[in-house]
Amino acid sequence: MASAARLCRKCILNLTPYVPGKPIEEVKRELGLDDVVKLASNENPLGPSPLAIEAMRNALDNIAQYPEGSCFELREAVAGHLGVDPDMLIFGAGADEVIHYLGVALLDSGDEIVQANPSFVQYKAASTLMDCPAQMVDLNDWTHDLDGMLARVNENTKMFFITNPNNPTGTLVSADQVEAVLDALPERCLLVLDEAYYEYADDLNYTRSIDWIKQGRNVIALRTFSKIYALAGTRVGYGVAPKQIIDLLERVRAPFNVNSVAQAGALASLSDPTQVSRSREQNQRGKKYFYDQLDQMGLSYTPTQANFLWIDVGRDCREVFNGLLRLGVIVRTGDIFGCPTHIRVTTGTDEQNTRFIESLRKVLK
Ligand SMILES: Cc1ncc(COP(=O)(O)O)c(C=O)c1O
């Protein structure tokens, strides 16, 4: 073949495939280890609700049939849960897919997005796919520099992303700060509030996203079943927005994009009153343990409102990552976010958290 690159749209060459956290099985294989702990992808170590597991098993009975394309039952349940109309929701194979739809449906040639840096990588992927520039504004003290971001808004800005809590730093911006941004944005710019870790925040009133959306403001909130609901493997996330915005996104949604097992699991999760509270408690305990231990070790970290912690290990993060890996602990390196002395670690079970801290102590010795 002459050059495969000549087959594609030019902007595709600016994309790089997503690099996920290292899978457990791969580490076991490569290092000959039996017991490996993954604290790299912000998954919930307690796992999903038993009701979700049962519902997903039952859903297999009908697996020969296509899923309910509109996610009818899940839509009704999420609408009830949030107090919005069902037509104010779009479901995706993860919030990732909704971000993809935002790019495909909204970005025209010449449009731009504004986002924080470092933050979640898929916004830039969506804009690059559409050959549109992403204005990346450095975090200030590990949190969104909203004034700096607003200064980059111009007549071409189509979307303004706030990741709240931010990934990888776990920081929040307040509802008042977000509202000031909303008031300042031009009419043609959609405010995207990525709230993938919403349920982990100490105070759930930190955001008023659903109120703004009900008022018909130019906002989409992104939520997911991958994090606190522990259904990352099934891929279900959603966007909440005024109906007119959802109508645009529905035009580009792939048919049957959320599989029937995923829909059943997500639906059943919503009817379990305890799984979320247990997971919040586990995370609080893990955070406190990490803070105490890291204080003792003299390492600096960014207090988090999510289920992961951003730690400055004060040396090459790759060395620390490899050292931890040899001890069977997988974390995420900061270099992929442009921060070469940081690591991001997900809170695990008590046992996993102890294993991480003990391993970190050994590696840093
Ligand atoms: C900030 C943020 N948004 C969205 C997502 C995507 O989540 P999902 O699994 O629902 O695609 C992630 C996943 O890590 C995330 O960290």
The ligand as an SDF file (V2000), in Angstrom:
LIG
                    3D

 16 16  0  0  0  0  0  0  0  0999 V2000
  -13.8520   13.7140   33.6840 C   0  0  0  0  0  0  0  0  0  0  0  0
  -14.3300   12.5070   32.9510 C   0  0  0  0  0  0  0  0  0  0  0  0
  -15.3380   12.6340   32.0910 N   0  0  0  0  0  0  0  0  0  0  0  0
  -15.8120   11.5860   31.4090 C   0  0  0  0  0  0  0  0  0  0  0  0
  -15.2610   10.3390   31.5680 C   0  0  0  0  0  0  0  0  0  0  0  0
  -15.7840    9.2190   30.7280 C   0  0  0  0  0  0  0  0  0  0  0  0
  -16.4990    8.3350   31.4730 O   0  0  0  0  0  0  0  0  0  0  0  0
  -17.3050    7.1470   30.8080 P   0  0  0  0  0  0  0  0  0  0  0  0
  -16.7620    5.8970   31.3710 O   0  0  0  0  0  0  0  0  0  0  0  0
  -18.7310    7.4000   31.2060 O   0  0  0  0  0  0  0  0  0  0  0  0
  -17.1270    7.2360   29.3330 O   0  0  0  0  0  0  0  0  0  0  0  0
  -14.1950   10.1470   32.4410 C   0  0  0  0  0  0  0  0  0  0  0  0
  -13.5750    8.8290   32.6000 C   0  0  0  0  0  0  0  0  0  0  0  0
  -12.5720    8.6250   33.2020 O   0  0  0  0  0  0  0  0  0  0  0  0
  -13.7180   11.2640   33.1570 C   0  0  0  0  0  0  0  0  0  0  0  0
  -12.6790   11.1570   33.9960 O   0  0  0  0  0  0  0  0  0  0  0  0
  1  2  1  0
  2  3  1  0
  2 15  2  0
  3  4  2  0
  4  5  1  0
  5  6  1  0
  5 12  2  0
  6  7  1  0
  7  8  1  0
  8  9  2  0
  8 10  1  0
  8 11  1  0
 12 13  1  0
 12 15  1  0
 13 14  2  0
 15 16  1  0
M  END
$$$$
